[in-house]
């Protein structure tokens, strides 16, 4: 049985993958294809769209991993003795 | 600790990061090596397509067509035609940027650079100087009209 917190981490990863596909297919892809209208920009779209979408997905995963444990488990870290 | 004794998870993490960074590096390198003309380079060799000489100066852009016609802050291009801009400067360093074509080339006095591109859609697009070049730097912008 997978640890509850590890499972949470895996769920966040899967959500990150979903965010990647939503971003690249529905937001960044259409936006970039509309904006760029010449070579070499159009030739770079197969790279630019995944790069930017990946950046957004990674940002989502990072933020989710940072704030989710605090909200869900009230995990505020160890108390540091002065 | 959360990930204690989770060796497989750590390996997946490391491999995934290496795979993503490796893919980014390989795709960047392969594109750069195979599309050298689309990246600004010092003038050399036979320029591709129609050559337009571009001169940046404080504070405007001048375009000289192959027939000798000169226009300022406006350039008219034909759709689906390959152009090479040979860009230089009369004074300080400028930087010609046409975002919608993915073109950016430095204008340096005595050091012409060239870049090749091709408009694929009709319309009017903005270009501008993106290297701070003096008090009226913001005036160094104009339009590319693709017909």
Backbone of each chain as ProteinMPNN parsed JSONL, in Angstrom:
{"seq_chain_A": "XXXXXXXXXXXXXXXXXXXXXXXXXXXXXXXXXXXXXXXXXXXXXXXXXXXXXXXXXXXXXXXXXXXXXXXXXXXXXXXXXX", "coords_chain_A": {"N_chain_A": [[0.853, -1.211, 0.0], [0.576, 2.119, -0.899], [2.075, 4.899, 0.647], [0.159, 7.495, 2.192], [0.906, 10.159, 1.767], [2.789, 9.96, -0.25], [1.15, 9.051, -2.239], [-0.433, 11.288, -2.587], [1.481, 12.965, -3.65], [1.973, 11.672, -6.089], [-0.519, 11.968, -7.27], [-0.541, 14.712, -7.629], [1.485, 14.922, -9.519], [0.28, 13.585, -11.686], [-1.844, 15.316, -12.095], [-0.348, 17.488, -12.932], [0.515, 16.563, -15.417], [-1.924, 16.511, -16.731], [-2.507, 19.241, -16.673], [-0.456, 20.101, -18.356], [-1.27, 19.04, -20.869], [-3.763, 20.277, -21.216], [-2.964, 22.976, -21.251], [-1.175, 23.046, -23.476], [-2.794, 22.184, -25.589], [-5.154, 23.689, -25.492], [-4.652, 26.338, -24.715], [-1.888, 27.624, -24.929], [-1.07, 26.525, -27.417], [-3.15, 27.222, -29.462], [-2.988, 30.019, -29.088], [-0.298, 30.713, -29.737], [-0.193, 29.761, -32.367], [-1.894, 31.5, -33.597], [-0.657, 33.949, -33.193], [2.025, 33.89, -34.27], [3.261, 34.367, -37.507], [5.072, 33.833, -39.511], [8.07, 32.407, -41.01], [11.159, 32.231, -39.248], [9.551, 31.683, -37.037], [7.153, 30.135, -37.106], [8.129, 27.609, -37.723], [9.362, 27.026, -35.38], [7.372, 26.515, -33.607], [6.613, 23.768, -32.943], [8.485, 23.265, -30.972], [8.367, 25.451, -29.249], [5.746, 25.538, -28.175], [5.47, 23.075, -26.593], [7.606, 23.671, -24.76], [6.808, 26.01, -23.364], [4.341, 25.204, -22.338], [5.154, 23.09, -20.763], [6.632, 24.488, -18.88], [4.597, 25.902, -17.564], [3.139, 23.746, -16.527], [5.046, 22.611, -14.818], [5.335, 24.708, -13.039], [2.796, 24.648, -11.907], [2.859, 22.108, -10.625], [4.922, 22.508, -8.791], [3.914, 24.61, -7.183], [1.602, 23.366, -6.25], [2.697, 21.211, -4.813], [3.934, 22.613, -2.842], [1.923, 24.033, -1.433], [-0.181, 22.23, -1.007], [0.268, 20.155, 1.047], [0.224, 21.757, 3.326], [-2.34, 22.771, 3.388], [-3.929, 20.431, 3.323], [-2.886, 18.547, 5.234], [-2.19, 20.07, 7.327], [0.46, 20.438, 7.668], [3.077, 21.933, 8.931], [5.766, 21.803, 9.147], [8.736, 21.125, 11.179], [8.951, 22.134, 14.585], [11.135, 24.621, 15.408], [13.615, 24.769, 17.785], [14.572, 27.483, 19.704]], "CA_chain_A": [[0.0, 0.0, 0.0], [1.382, 3.336, -1.024], [1.902, 5.88, 1.71], [-0.856, 8.504, 1.868], [1.537, 11.391, 1.263], [3.387, 9.642, -1.55], [0.019, 8.988, -3.165], [-0.773, 12.682, -2.867], [2.522, 13.465, -4.559], [1.732, 11.075, -7.414], [-1.73, 12.6, -7.822], [-0.139, 16.05, -8.101], [2.213, 14.699, -10.777], [-0.698, 13.27, -12.737], [-2.538, 16.587, -12.376], [0.592, 18.296, -13.715], [0.467, 16.081, -16.807], [-3.211, 16.989, -17.273], [-2.332, 20.687, -16.898], [0.383, 20.237, -19.553], [-2.044, 18.798, -22.09], [-4.771, 21.341, -21.342], [-2.264, 24.206, -21.636], [-0.626, 23.005, -24.836], [-3.827, 21.981, -26.609], [-6.263, 24.652, -25.467], [-4.269, 27.733, -24.437], [-0.652, 28.08, -25.569], [-1.06, 26.11, -28.826], [-3.946, 28.129, -30.303], [-2.497, 31.399, -28.954], [0.944, 30.856, -30.501], [-0.46, 29.548, -33.794], [-2.553, 32.708, -34.087], [0.249, 35.1, -33.112], [3.194, 33.799, -35.141], [2.77, 34.286, -38.887], [6.159, 33.765, -40.485], [9.245, 31.604, -40.653], [11.323, 30.941, -38.58], [8.724, 31.515, -35.832], [6.201, 29.028, -37.266], [8.917, 26.375, -37.652], [9.767, 26.786, -33.988], [6.204, 26.23, -32.762], [6.63, 22.428, -32.337], [9.321, 23.289, -29.775], [7.968, 26.534, -28.343], [4.494, 25.203, -27.466], [5.765, 22.171, -25.473], [8.464, 24.293, -23.745], [6.042, 26.951, -22.53], [3.334, 24.416, -21.628], [5.873, 22.344, -19.722], [6.956, 25.466, -17.837], [3.375, 26.174, -16.795], [2.811, 22.521, -15.782], [6.026, 22.48, -13.731], [4.964, 25.731, -12.049], [1.62, 24.124, -11.205], [3.277, 21.007, -9.738], [5.724, 23.087, -7.703], [3.021, 25.349, -6.275], [0.715, 22.389, -5.608], [3.466, 20.456, -3.815], [4.269, 23.513, -1.736], [0.786, 24.459, -0.612], [-1.154, 21.18, -0.705], [0.443, 19.537, 2.385], [-0.139, 22.732, 4.364], [-3.809, 22.856, 3.441], [-4.558, 19.138, 3.557], [-2.416, 17.839, 6.436], [-1.774, 21.08, 8.314], [1.865, 20.141, 7.877], [3.792, 23.206, 8.944], [7.181, 21.561, 9.403], [9.138, 20.897, 12.561], [9.134, 23.322, 15.421], [12.565, 24.841, 15.621], [13.932, 25.27, 19.12], [15.48, 28.645, 19.704]], "C_chain_A": [[0.881, 1.251, 0.0], [1.037, 4.289, 0.114], [0.958, 7.0, 1.242], [-0.237, 9.745, 1.228], [2.228, 11.168, -0.08], [2.298, 9.597, -2.615], [-0.408, 10.401, -3.568], [0.191, 13.286, -3.874], [2.298, 12.953, -5.98], [0.505, 11.695, -8.074], [-1.383, 13.989, -8.37], [0.629, 15.935, -9.418], [1.244, 14.453, -11.924], [-1.484, 14.532, -13.11], [-1.655, 17.511, -13.213], [0.591, 17.895, -15.178], [-0.823, 16.552, -17.479], [-3.112, 18.483, -17.588], [-1.506, 20.925, -18.156], [-0.459, 20.088, -20.824], [-3.108, 19.88, -22.298], [-4.118, 22.624, -21.848], [-1.825, 24.16, -23.091], [-1.711, 22.898, -25.896], [-4.863, 23.106, -26.659], [-5.849, 26.105, -25.262], [-3.054, 28.161, -25.266], [-0.633, 27.739, -27.064], [-1.847, 27.059, -29.723], [-3.432, 29.571, -30.277], [-1.252, 31.625, -29.819], [0.679, 30.704, -32.001], [-1.128, 30.765, -34.413], [-1.555, 33.865, -34.177], [1.363, 35.034, -34.15], [2.778, 33.513, -36.583], [3.899, 34.246, -39.914], [7.249, 32.825, -40.031], [10.353, 32.554, -40.205], [10.384, 30.693, -37.4], [7.801, 30.299, -35.941], [6.923, 27.678, -37.178], [9.325, 26.015, -36.241], [8.597, 26.402, -33.093], [6.201, 24.822, -32.17], [7.525, 22.324, -31.108], [8.772, 24.275, -28.751], [6.722, 26.16, -27.53], [4.755, 24.195, -26.332], [6.611, 22.815, -24.37], [7.638, 25.14, -22.787], [4.999, 26.186, -21.703], [3.969, 23.633, -20.484], [6.224, 23.269, -18.556], [5.768, 25.752, -16.948], [3.015, 24.955, -15.936], [3.76, 22.332, -14.593], [5.718, 23.492, -12.621], [3.771, 25.253, -11.227], [2.023, 23.062, -10.184], [4.038, 21.561, -8.533], [4.836, 23.788, -6.673], [2.121, 24.373, -5.52], [1.451, 21.611, -4.516], [3.801, 21.315, -2.6], [3.07, 23.766, -0.83], [-0.15, 23.323, -0.204], [-0.964, 20.541, 0.677], [0.014, 20.47, 3.515], [-1.66, 22.778, 4.529], [-4.417, 21.537, 3.906], [-4.187, 18.531, 4.914], [-2.035, 18.785, 7.562], [-0.303, 20.876, 8.667], [2.675, 21.428, 7.787], [5.267, 23.034, 9.298], [7.468, 21.364, 10.883], [9.272, 22.213, 13.315], [10.619, 23.47, 15.718], [12.773, 25.45, 17.007], [14.893, 26.439, 19.004], [16.717, 28.323, 20.538]], "O_chain_A": [[1.802, 1.392, 0.805], [-0.124, 4.457, 0.487], [0.956, 7.393, 0.076], [-0.781, 10.307, 0.277], [2.256, 12.053, -0.935], [2.496, 10.044, -3.744], [-0.703, 10.669, -4.732], [-0.194, 13.999, -4.8], [2.417, 13.704, -6.948], [0.487, 11.92, -9.284], [-1.864, 14.389, -9.43], [0.448, 16.75, -10.323], [1.373, 15.04, -12.998], [-1.754, 14.784, -14.285], [-2.142, 18.226, -14.089], [0.656, 18.742, -16.07], [-0.818, 16.941, -18.647], [-3.573, 18.935, -18.636], [-1.802, 21.831, -18.935], [-0.37, 20.908, -21.738], [-3.325, 20.339, -23.419], [-4.636, 23.281, -22.75], [-2.061, 25.099, -23.851], [-1.572, 23.458, -26.983], [-5.384, 23.436, -27.725], [-6.608, 27.015, -25.598], [-3.178, 28.964, -26.191], [-0.227, 28.563, -27.883], [-1.281, 27.643, -30.647], [-3.434, 30.261, -31.297], [-1.169, 32.615, -30.545], [1.255, 31.429, -32.811], [-0.959, 31.038, -35.601], [-1.598, 34.662, -35.114], [1.621, 36.02, -34.841], [2.05, 32.559, -36.858], [3.687, 34.597, -41.075], [7.357, 32.483, -38.854], [10.458, 33.637, -40.78], [10.409, 29.609, -36.816], [7.675, 29.524, -34.993], [6.387, 26.72, -36.622], [9.6, 24.855, -35.935], [8.801, 26.005, -31.945], [5.827, 24.662, -31.008], [7.361, 21.417, -30.292], [8.713, 23.987, -27.556], [6.656, 26.437, -26.333], [4.307, 24.428, -25.209], [6.385, 22.558, -23.188], [7.746, 25.012, -21.567], [4.795, 26.477, -20.524], [3.409, 23.525, -19.393], [6.127, 22.881, -17.392], [5.901, 25.837, -15.727], [2.635, 25.096, -14.773], [3.337, 21.944, -13.505], [5.821, 23.185, -11.433], [3.734, 25.428, -10.009], [1.592, 23.1, -9.032], [3.822, 21.132, -7.399], [4.98, 23.591, -5.467], [1.899, 24.519, -4.318], [0.909, 21.378, -3.435], [3.935, 20.815, -1.483], [3.187, 23.718, 0.395], [-0.835, 23.418, 0.814], [-1.938, 20.395, 1.415], [-0.499, 20.019, 4.539], [-2.187, 22.818, 5.641], [-5.3, 21.514, 4.764], [-5.053, 18.063, 5.652], [-1.605, 18.348, 8.63], [0.123, 21.106, 9.799], [2.924, 21.943, 6.697], [5.936, 23.987, 9.697], [6.571, 21.426, 11.724], [9.65, 23.246, 12.761], [11.265, 22.548, 16.218], [12.2, 26.483, 17.354], [15.895, 26.376, 18.291], [17.608, 29.162, 20.669]]}, "seq_chain_B": "XXXXXXXXXXXXXXXXXXXXXXXXXXXXXXXXXXXXXXXXXXXXXXXXXXXXXXXXXXXXXXXXXXXXXXXXXXXXXXXXXXXXXXXXXXXXXXXXXXXXXXXXXXXXXXXXXXXXXXXXXXXXXXXXXXXXXXXXXXXXXXXXXXX", "coords_chain_B": {"N_chain_B": [[10.583, 10.781, 7.479], [9.296, 11.932, 4.371], [10.015, 10.789, 1.797], [11.63, 8.676, 2.482], [13.406, 5.691, 1.958], [12.267, 5.412, -0.531], [13.345, 4.608, -3.054], [12.82, 3.9, -5.734], [11.0, 5.849, -6.525], [12.594, 8.122, -6.341], [14.472, 7.534, -8.298], [12.847, 7.524, -10.575], [12.133, 10.205, -10.583], [14.654, 11.467, -11.02], [15.394, 10.376, -13.518], [13.268, 11.287, -15.1], [13.626, 14.073, -15.019], [16.164, 14.293, -16.228], [15.519, 13.234, -18.734], [13.671, 15.134, -19.74], [15.219, 17.519, -19.771], [17.244, 16.645, -21.469], [15.828, 16.149, -23.843], [15.021, 18.793, -24.398], [17.523, 20.0, -24.826], [18.571, 18.533, -27.007], [16.607, 18.956, -29.001], [16.769, 21.741, -29.266], [19.446, 22.058, -30.128], [19.452, 20.569, -32.526], [17.619, 21.971, -34.097], [18.821, 24.511, -34.224], [21.233, 23.935, -35.552], [20.311, 23.116, -38.044], [18.95, 25.271, -39.083], [20.45, 27.577, -39.645], [20.386, 29.938, -41.205], [18.15, 31.284, -40.369], [18.786, 32.424, -38.071], [20.29, 35.304, -36.748], [23.281, 36.246, -38.333], [26.728, 37.179, -38.98], [27.28, 38.96, -42.054], [27.742, 36.978, -44.93], [28.563, 34.679, -47.543], [26.071, 33.529, -49.976], [23.187, 35.423, -49.871], [19.867, 34.374, -49.135], [16.875, 34.496, -51.118], [15.045, 37.615, -51.551], [16.964, 40.489, -51.139], [17.071, 42.919, -48.667], [18.339, 45.925, -47.602], [18.881, 47.097, -44.408], [18.99, 49.868, -42.314], [19.714, 51.061, -39.187], [19.257, 53.964, -37.246], [19.662, 56.763, -35.023], [16.644, 58.271, -34.779], [15.309, 55.939, -36.168], [14.288, 53.477, -38.631], [15.655, 52.469, -41.695], [14.808, 51.235, -44.858], [16.106, 49.669, -47.652], [15.211, 48.729, -50.794], [15.8, 46.164, -53.361], [15.59, 47.535, -55.835], [16.479, 50.036, -55.277], [14.767, 51.795, -54.042], [13.841, 53.63, -51.151], [12.534, 53.349, -47.9], [11.156, 54.569, -44.838], [10.766, 53.438, -41.569], [8.776, 51.732, -42.367], [8.061, 48.765, -44.044], [7.352, 46.973, -46.957], [6.303, 43.803, -47.788], [6.074, 40.719, -49.667], [3.752, 38.056, -49.371], [4.598, 34.663, -48.534], [7.187, 34.748, -49.572], [10.695, 34.589, -49.661], [12.924, 36.47, -47.708], [15.938, 38.284, -47.146], [17.273, 40.187, -44.676], [19.738, 42.583, -44.494], [21.375, 43.955, -42.003], [22.436, 46.939, -40.53], [24.065, 49.655, -38.749], [24.019, 53.241, -38.335], [25.051, 54.575, -36.277], [24.893, 54.124, -33.005], [24.474, 50.926, -31.274], [21.703, 49.098, -32.378], [18.666, 47.108, -32.303], [16.851, 45.107, -34.237], [13.602, 43.934, -34.091], [11.159, 41.697, -34.966], [8.503, 40.432, -33.791], [6.403, 38.652, -34.608], [7.382, 37.188, -36.718], [9.463, 35.939, -35.638], [11.965, 37.128, -35.732], [15.027, 38.555, -34.92], [17.611, 40.814, -34.861], [20.798, 42.203, -34.433], [21.805, 45.569, -35.0], [24.705, 46.809, -35.9], [27.236, 49.222, -36.043], [29.368, 49.239, -38.818], [29.434, 46.49, -38.909], [27.759, 44.471, -40.513], [24.874, 42.417, -40.135], [23.0, 39.489, -41.025], [19.75, 38.109, -41.681], [17.41, 35.578, -42.452], [14.063, 35.219, -43.512], [10.504, 34.429, -43.788], [7.44, 35.707, -44.583], [4.234, 34.398, -43.838], [1.626, 35.059, -43.854], [-0.851, 37.457, -44.736], [-1.008, 40.913, -43.734], [-0.614, 43.534, -41.225], [2.159, 44.173, -39.307], [4.023, 44.775, -36.307], [7.293, 46.178, -35.918], [10.229, 46.764, -33.937], [12.839, 48.565, -32.166], [14.831, 46.885, -29.9], [16.954, 47.359, -28.324], [18.194, 49.454, -25.993], [18.807, 52.666, -27.094], [19.105, 55.345, -26.777], [17.701, 58.647, -26.082], [15.281, 58.851, -27.567], [14.597, 56.26, -28.093], [12.228, 54.81, -27.98], [10.868, 55.678, -30.185], [11.72, 54.25, -32.296], [10.144, 52.419, -33.96], [8.04, 50.611, -36.205], [6.139, 49.491, -39.073], [5.549, 46.324, -40.586], [4.291, 45.566, -43.604], [2.515, 43.07, -45.034], [1.717, 41.872, -48.126]], "CA_chain_B": [[10.748, 11.587, 6.264], [8.298, 11.545, 3.375], [10.522, 9.939, 0.724], [12.612, 7.724, 3.007], [13.312, 4.357, 1.362], [11.481, 5.442, -1.77], [14.4, 4.661, -4.064], [12.249, 3.859, -7.092], [10.414, 7.155, -6.785], [13.692, 9.055, -6.564], [15.063, 7.219, -9.613], [11.899, 8.028, -11.585], [12.268, 11.668, -10.567], [15.927, 11.849, -11.653], [15.342, 9.998, -14.933], [12.314, 12.184, -15.77], [14.254, 15.392, -15.183], [17.22, 14.157, -17.248], [14.865, 13.028, -20.031], [13.084, 16.398, -20.199], [16.304, 18.443, -20.104], [17.921, 16.086, -22.639], [14.97, 16.422, -25.003], [15.101, 20.233, -24.684], [18.855, 20.299, -25.356], [18.724, 17.923, -28.338], [15.732, 19.637, -29.964], [17.35, 23.067, -29.499], [20.675, 21.941, -30.914], [19.164, 20.098, -33.884], [16.979, 23.053, -34.855], [19.798, 25.579, -34.444], [22.212, 23.5, -36.551], [19.708, 22.957, -39.37], [18.293, 26.506, -39.513], [21.425, 28.645, -39.399], [20.033, 31.185, -41.895], [17.062, 31.967, -39.671], [19.359, 33.058, -36.884], [21.133, 36.4, -37.215], [24.697, 35.926, -38.46], [27.468, 38.182, -39.749], [27.078, 38.797, -43.489], [28.7, 36.066, -45.565], [27.924, 33.729, -48.443], [24.981, 34.035, -50.812], [21.941, 35.58, -49.127], [18.723, 33.68, -49.725], [15.691, 35.305, -51.414], [15.2, 39.037, -51.884], [17.803, 41.142, -50.124], [16.716, 44.288, -48.3], [19.325, 46.504, -46.681], [18.214, 47.819, -43.322], [19.929, 50.671, -41.526], [19.142, 51.676, -37.995], [19.963, 55.162, -36.78], [18.884, 57.476, -34.001], [15.905, 57.19, -34.203], [14.408, 55.384, -37.184], [14.804, 52.365, -39.429], [15.569, 52.742, -43.122], [14.823, 49.997, -45.648], [16.443, 49.888, -49.06], [14.807, 47.577, -51.608], [16.781, 45.872, -54.422], [15.534, 48.515, -56.925], [17.026, 51.31, -54.809], [13.757, 52.553, -53.292], [14.098, 53.672, -49.706], [11.396, 53.716, -47.051], [11.541, 54.73, -43.434], [9.843, 52.908, -40.554], [7.731, 50.892, -42.96], [8.581, 47.9, -45.095], [6.277, 46.209, -47.591], [6.81, 42.499, -48.228], [5.077, 39.828, -50.279], [3.527, 36.837, -48.605], [5.234, 33.438, -49.036], [8.43, 35.064, -50.286], [11.835, 34.583, -48.727], [13.687, 37.724, -47.665], [17.098, 38.395, -46.256], [17.578, 41.542, -44.215], [21.125, 42.848, -44.096], [21.1, 45.008, -41.027], [23.588, 47.639, -39.975], [23.705, 50.872, -38.016], [24.816, 54.425, -38.68], [25.617, 55.174, -35.07], [25.024, 53.206, -31.866], [23.909, 49.59, -31.517], [20.244, 48.942, -32.325], [18.277, 45.699, -32.386], [15.575, 45.014, -34.956], [12.816, 42.807, -33.598], [9.823, 41.495, -35.558], [8.114, 39.272, -32.975], [5.513, 37.668, -35.223], [8.144, 36.336, -37.635], [10.563, 35.339, -34.881], [13.204, 37.709, -36.241], [15.705, 39.54, -34.078], [18.974, 40.947, -35.367], [21.49, 43.41, -33.967], [22.325, 46.515, -35.982], [25.971, 47.284, -35.33], [27.99, 50.053, -36.987], [30.547, 48.592, -39.401], [29.398, 45.028, -38.767], [26.422, 44.061, -40.957], [24.368, 41.073, -39.837], [21.895, 39.123, -41.918], [18.796, 37.119, -41.195], [16.479, 35.175, -43.511], [12.739, 34.87, -42.988], [9.454, 34.337, -44.803], [6.079, 35.95, -44.085], [3.299, 33.364, -44.316], [0.254, 35.531, -43.735], [-0.981, 38.885, -45.032], [-1.405, 41.726, -42.583], [0.325, 44.569, -40.791], [2.793, 43.732, -38.066], [4.897, 45.799, -35.728], [8.687, 45.882, -35.553], [10.769, 47.823, -33.079], [14.194, 48.421, -31.656], [14.76, 46.351, -28.537], [18.213, 47.651, -27.62], [18.079, 50.865, -25.618], [19.8, 53.338, -27.939], [19.128, 56.789, -26.561], [16.526, 59.324, -25.524], [14.049, 58.581, -28.328], [14.599, 54.826, -28.434], [10.847, 54.339, -28.151], [10.335, 56.077, -31.498], [12.246, 53.35, -33.337], [9.238, 51.323, -34.269], [7.333, 50.814, -37.462], [5.251, 48.394, -39.462], [5.802, 45.442, -41.725], [3.025, 45.312, -44.291], [2.639, 41.887, -45.894], [0.607, 41.911, -49.116]], "C_chain_B": [[9.856, 11.019, 5.156], [8.822, 10.529, 2.354], [11.578, 8.945, 1.207], [12.34, 6.34, 2.428], [12.414, 4.314, 0.124], [12.442, 5.573, -2.954], [13.833, 4.728, -5.473], [11.691, 5.22, -7.48], [11.498, 8.189, -7.099], [14.335, 8.82, -7.93], [14.164, 7.734, -10.737], [12.045, 9.545, -11.724], [13.512, 12.108, -11.346], [15.878, 11.57, -13.157], [14.407, 10.937, -15.697], [12.938, 13.546, -16.022], [15.335, 15.341, -16.259], [16.605, 14.013, -18.635], [14.326, 14.343, -20.584], [14.184, 17.386, -20.615], [17.066, 17.972, -21.346], [17.14, 16.35, -23.905], [15.059, 17.894, -25.4], [16.441, 20.567, -25.339], [19.006, 19.77, -26.788], [17.861, 18.644, -29.362], [16.25, 21.031, -30.28], [18.542, 22.987, -30.433], [20.372, 21.532, -32.345], [18.524, 21.204, -34.717], [17.996, 24.136, -35.202], [20.781, 25.198, -35.552], [21.617, 23.433, -37.953], [19.033, 24.221, -39.88], [19.193, 27.713, -39.254], [21.042, 29.972, -40.014], [18.965, 31.98, -41.152], [17.531, 32.634, -38.385], [20.322, 34.131, -37.386], [22.602, 36.009, -37.189], [25.417, 37.085, -39.133], [27.303, 37.9, -41.236], [28.164, 37.904, -44.076], [27.963, 35.083, -46.438], [26.816, 34.366, -49.255], [23.711, 34.186, -49.986], [20.775, 34.943, -49.881], [17.593, 34.663, -50.002], [16.024, 36.737, -51.775], [15.947, 39.737, -50.751], [17.338, 42.58, -49.901], [17.738, 44.782, -47.284], [18.615, 47.358, -45.648], [19.277, 48.585, -42.531], [19.194, 51.288, -40.35], [19.95, 52.907, -37.623], [19.069, 55.864, -35.774], [17.979, 58.498, -34.702], [14.856, 56.705, -35.202], [15.087, 54.194, -37.864], [14.598, 52.695, -40.908], [15.711, 51.428, -43.886], [15.124, 50.329, -47.106], [16.166, 48.611, -49.845], [15.843, 47.341, -52.715], [16.756, 46.888, -55.569], [16.011, 49.904, -56.491], [16.051, 52.161, -54.019], [14.041, 52.482, -51.794], [12.815, 54.035, -48.978], [11.856, 53.766, -45.607], [10.413, 54.259, -42.532], [8.662, 52.147, -41.139], [8.369, 50.047, -44.054], [7.433, 47.047, -45.627], [6.873, 44.926, -48.182], [5.689, 41.696, -48.865], [4.977, 38.549, -49.469], [4.18, 35.632, -49.31], [6.472, 33.689, -49.889], [9.563, 35.119, -49.254], [12.613, 35.886, -48.849], [14.913, 37.553, -46.787], [17.3, 39.869, -45.93], [19.067, 41.609, -43.884], [21.094, 44.12, -43.26], [22.398, 45.625, -40.505], [23.123, 48.92, -39.283], [24.588, 52.024, -38.471], [25.515, 54.992, -37.458], [25.78, 54.119, -33.966], [24.411, 51.84, -32.215], [22.384, 49.641, -31.378], [19.935, 47.442, -32.44], [16.884, 45.604, -33.012], [14.834, 43.754, -34.518], [11.445, 42.788, -34.272], [9.255, 40.253, -34.877], [7.322, 38.221, -33.723], [6.177, 36.798, -36.29], [9.276, 35.607, -36.903], [11.92, 35.86, -35.325], [13.771, 38.713, -35.251], [17.154, 39.612, -34.523], [19.574, 42.274, -34.899], [21.948, 44.256, -35.147], [23.549, 47.166, -35.359], [26.731, 48.06, -36.401], [29.226, 49.299, -37.483], [30.561, 47.075, -39.323], [28.006, 44.538, -39.184], [26.082, 42.61, -40.592], [23.23, 40.758, -40.792], [21.017, 38.06, -41.276], [17.787, 36.84, -42.309], [15.156, 34.767, -42.889], [11.714, 34.875, -44.115], [8.088, 34.612, -44.181], [5.106, 34.93, -44.678], [1.85, 33.827, -44.293], [0.211, 37.02, -44.041], [-1.411, 39.644, -43.784], [-0.374, 42.79, -42.287], [0.859, 44.197, -39.416], [3.804, 44.781, -37.598], [6.34, 45.284, -35.639], [9.189, 47.026, -34.692], [12.205, 47.534, -32.697], [14.096, 47.938, -30.214], [16.109, 46.459, -27.814], [18.166, 49.133, -27.285], [19.19, 51.661, -26.29], [19.8, 54.854, -27.768], [17.773, 57.327, -26.146], [15.218, 58.951, -26.238], [14.007, 57.142, -28.856], [13.19, 54.333, -28.745], [10.246, 54.711, -29.509], [10.781, 55.135, -32.619], [11.341, 52.149, -33.525], [8.469, 51.652, -35.54], [6.511, 49.585, -37.809], [5.799, 47.614, -40.653], [4.44, 45.171, -42.353], [3.246, 44.139, -45.246], [1.429, 41.851, -46.822], [0.615, 40.666, -49.999]], "O_chain_B": [[9.687, 9.807, 5.023], [8.161, 9.528, 2.075], [12.346, 8.426, 0.396], [11.201, 5.874, 2.406], [11.868, 3.263, -0.21], [12.363, 6.515, -3.742], [14.298, 5.507, -6.305], [11.877, 5.688, -8.604], [11.344, 9.018, -7.996], [14.697, 9.765, -8.63], [14.641, 8.301, -11.719], [12.076, 10.087, -12.829], [13.448, 12.986, -12.206], [16.266, 12.411, -13.967], [14.716, 11.339, -16.819], [12.798, 14.109, -17.108], [15.418, 16.233, -17.103], [17.099, 14.593, -19.601], [14.503, 14.636, -21.766], [14.097, 18.01, -21.672], [17.482, 18.784, -22.172], [17.712, 16.73, -24.927], [15.159, 18.217, -26.583], [16.486, 21.332, -26.302], [19.505, 20.471, -27.668], [18.318, 18.92, -30.471], [16.184, 21.469, -31.429], [18.644, 23.741, -31.4], [20.959, 22.073, -33.282], [18.84, 21.363, -35.896], [18.033, 24.622, -36.332], [21.126, 26.028, -36.393], [22.317, 23.662, -38.94], [18.577, 24.24, -41.023], [18.755, 28.731, -38.716], [21.322, 31.025, -39.441], [18.884, 33.2, -41.288], [16.766, 33.318, -37.705], [21.079, 33.902, -38.33], [23.114, 35.513, -36.184], [24.776, 37.899, -39.797], [27.198, 36.742, -41.643], [29.346, 38.051, -43.765], [26.843, 34.688, -46.112], [26.634, 35.583, -49.233], [23.2, 33.201, -49.454], [20.717, 34.977, -51.11], [17.368, 35.576, -49.207], [17.122, 37.043, -52.239], [15.61, 39.596, -49.575], [17.227, 43.358, -50.848], [17.973, 44.152, -46.253], [17.833, 48.243, -45.994], [20.306, 48.037, -42.136], [18.173, 51.955, -40.518], [21.179, 52.895, -37.68], [17.872, 55.591, -35.686], [18.486, 59.511, -35.185], [13.673, 57.024, -35.087], [16.281, 53.947, -37.694], [13.525, 53.137, -41.321], [16.598, 50.62, -43.61], [14.464, 51.174, -47.71], [16.777, 47.568, -49.613], [16.671, 48.212, -52.982], [17.781, 47.095, -56.219], [15.945, 50.849, -57.277], [16.45, 53.142, -53.392], [14.421, 51.444, -51.253], [12.091, 54.936, -49.403], [12.812, 53.099, -45.211], [9.255, 54.636, -42.712], [7.655, 51.946, -40.46], [9.123, 50.553, -44.886], [6.652, 46.478, -44.864], [7.819, 44.967, -48.968], [4.508, 41.959, -48.635], [5.969, 38.031, -48.955], [4.291, 35.606, -50.536], [6.765, 32.932, -50.815], [9.4, 35.622, -48.142], [12.918, 36.344, -49.95], [14.919, 36.786, -45.825], [17.478, 40.692, -46.828], [19.586, 40.809, -43.106], [20.82, 45.211, -43.761], [23.324, 44.923, -40.098], [21.93, 49.22, -39.243], [25.719, 51.838, -38.92], [26.449, 55.785, -37.573], [26.712, 53.315, -34.006], [23.897, 51.641, -33.316], [21.851, 50.158, -30.396], [20.832, 46.624, -32.647], [15.881, 45.972, -32.399], [15.376, 42.65, -34.571], [10.673, 43.74, -34.162], [9.498, 39.136, -35.334], [7.528, 37.025, -33.513], [5.609, 35.793, -36.718], [9.96, 34.763, -37.483], [12.91, 35.129, -35.301], [13.068, 39.617, -34.8], [17.849, 38.597, -34.56], [18.933, 43.322, -34.966], [22.417, 43.735, -36.159], [23.449, 47.961, -34.424], [26.854, 47.601, -37.536], [30.021, 48.791, -36.693], [31.571, 46.441, -39.629], [27.172, 44.226, -38.334], [26.908, 41.708, -40.73], [22.574, 41.664, -41.306], [21.458, 37.247, -40.464], [17.364, 37.752, -43.019], [15.118, 34.067, -41.878], [12.01, 35.27, -45.243], [7.624, 33.839, -43.343], [5.151, 34.639, -45.873], [0.948, 33.077, -44.668], [1.114, 37.764, -43.66], [-2.08, 39.104, -42.903], [0.616, 42.932, -43.005], [0.096, 43.94, -38.485], [4.35, 45.553, -38.386], [6.578, 44.117, -35.329], [8.635, 48.125, -34.719], [12.714, 46.427, -32.876], [13.367, 48.513, -29.406], [16.369, 45.756, -26.837], [18.106, 49.975, -28.182], [20.372, 51.379, -26.089], [20.437, 55.564, -28.546], [16.83, 56.576, -25.895], [14.184, 58.76, -25.599], [13.455, 56.864, -29.92], [12.989, 53.537, -29.662], [9.244, 54.135, -29.932], [10.285, 55.212, -33.743], [11.734, 51.009, -33.278], [8.278, 52.816, -35.893], [6.224, 48.749, -36.952], [6.411, 48.16, -41.572], [3.549, 44.616, -41.711], [4.071, 44.218, -46.156], [0.282, 41.806, -46.378], [-0.236, 40.527, -50.878]]}, "name": "protein", "num_of_chains": 2, "seq": "XXXXXXXXXXXXXXXXXXXXXXXXXXXXXXXXXXXXXXXXXXXXXXXXXXXXXXXXXXXXXXXXXXXXXXXXXXXXXXXXXXXXXXXXXXXXXXXXXXXXXXXXXXXXXXXXXXXXXXXXXXXXXXXXXXXXXXXXXXXXXXXXXXXXXXXXXXXXXXXXXXXXXXXXXXXXXXXXXXXXXXXXXXXXXXXXXXXXXXXXXXXXXXXXXXXXXXXXXXXXXXXXXXXXX"}
